[in-house]
């Protein structure tokens, strides 16, 4: 009689509650949606497992109202994501199996349970769904149309994911925020009990950054989904050799896009590009800076695409094979292999008009170093915004030095000696003091810009053409010229003409190379100037050449240069003398007027460049 009563009690306990928790921590491992939640409460999700003597696992899952109207689901995930996980859901009348191939969508349900699933019971007890089953250690699932994944709980650790929601029309509904994640678990370890998983938010968050996925933020530690935050994450799947990417970012006004690219160098040109709107994901290559991307037919290997808006911000997810070949400029085919190579991560957001991407302007960032996309480590160095100020300062100083100070200094030394030969400042000729003062500014600005750019890029910039090479040569010549001046021979000595020619040659070479370096520099993506910057620079060169020609014509017409050359050297020493002042030569007023016009024009070009450097 006692045995019969005991058997009845066991049967009563087994079927009167959603799940038997008496063995949690001793004979089986239990995972609950909240601490000490009551198994008779449909909102209490409980999953338990214990390893059998045959190497499989006895499992139970409880929660939801069941009776075919609500489900409770458990999934085993290698990366903490429900997508492409081994999924089982109980509706209180039946246990079903499947795979969630696309996030926020219904799972692809298996027509029948895998043969490795045995001993299934499904019931609704006291309004709570409960299913028990025995699962073999290793179960293989078709996670998409071309790939099969083996889920071996005996050899690998897995996260346990729980969720519940309505079951209507023969299909499980989206669980919204009613989902939880715990683990990863070693399923062969000794039982543990009462584990409480972490609620998994509806929107992508930073919870798994540096744990199961790598993440990139700009600004650092910003909140994904906020309008000012550019966020990207990546997750490498070694078994499939794929990378799942998530992009969250964009503007809040009008149509918008968010784009990422994998670059071999720190610029968008010839990089592997992906961009998303609220309804579409496209891929391509930008074959010329600040130009529209060359769209390509989306490779069929890119799968699991989801696009949409989260609080007005573009939210896009897709899976890309680790190796993908694309055609870059010049018709060259390049294999962008995220498994074997490291790449810069480039990120930009902007608006679209008529389905055409608009230029992102300054809404772009760059990883501070190349990234290993098979790793979950954070993007080294954060975004390039930290160095933008230094790069802008470098460009501004070089433009101030060579477009303005050097140009004015050369004109004064060449064309205003005859006009100011009697005027002195601190016992030195006015023209000489002005020339020397401007060239000192050129020296200081060039050296400062040289130091700033090396600090900003962390050394010598490779793969950006001849710009850095020319910059180094210009800096060297700029330092050499004043050193030469310290040892210049006295006027009216045999070596003075040699110094004059050497001084002219070094200075002129530095100016020419500096302007060439500026031409190359304004088109570099890190500076982000408008497309017409080169035309403005050409306009300056034309303006300066015309001004020089006019100055030469005036000097020749009034004999200023010839008169200066024919004068005795001691009449025009660099140091002061007691010579009787002469009246201004003819044509002086015209030169003064032309100098004023030149100064106004030069400053207009300077201000234009400095303004657009600052705002972009």
Secondary structure, DSSP 8 states (H G I E B T S, - for coil): -HHHHHHHHHHHHHHHSSS--TTBTTTBEEEESSTT--TTSTT--EEEEEE-TTS-EEEEEE-S--TTTEEEEEEEESSS-SBT-EEEEE-SS-EEEEEB-STTS--EE-SS--TTEEEEEEEEETTEEEEEEEE-SEEEEE-SSS-EEEEETTTS-EEEEEEEEEEETTEE---TT-EEEEEEE-TTS-----EE-EE--SS--STTBTTTBEEEEESTT--TTSTT-EEEEEEEETTTTEEEEEEEE--SSSSEEEEEEEESSSSSBT-EEEEE-SS-EEEEEB-STTS--EEE---TT-EEEEEEEETTEEEEEEEEESEEEEE-GGG-EEEEETTT--BEEEEEEEEEETTEE---TT-EEEBSS-B-TTS-S--TT-BTHHHHHHHHHHHHHHHIIIIIIHHHHHHHHHHSHHHHTT-EETTEEHHHHHHHHHHHHHHHHHHHHHHHHHHHHTS---SSTTHHHHHHHHHHHHHHHHHHHHT---TTSTTHHHHHHHHHHHHHHHHHHHHHHHHHHTTSTTT---TTHHHHHHHHHHHHHHHHHHHHHHHHHTTHHHHHHHS-GGGG-SB----------TTHHHHHHHHHHHHHHHHHHHHHHHHHHHH-
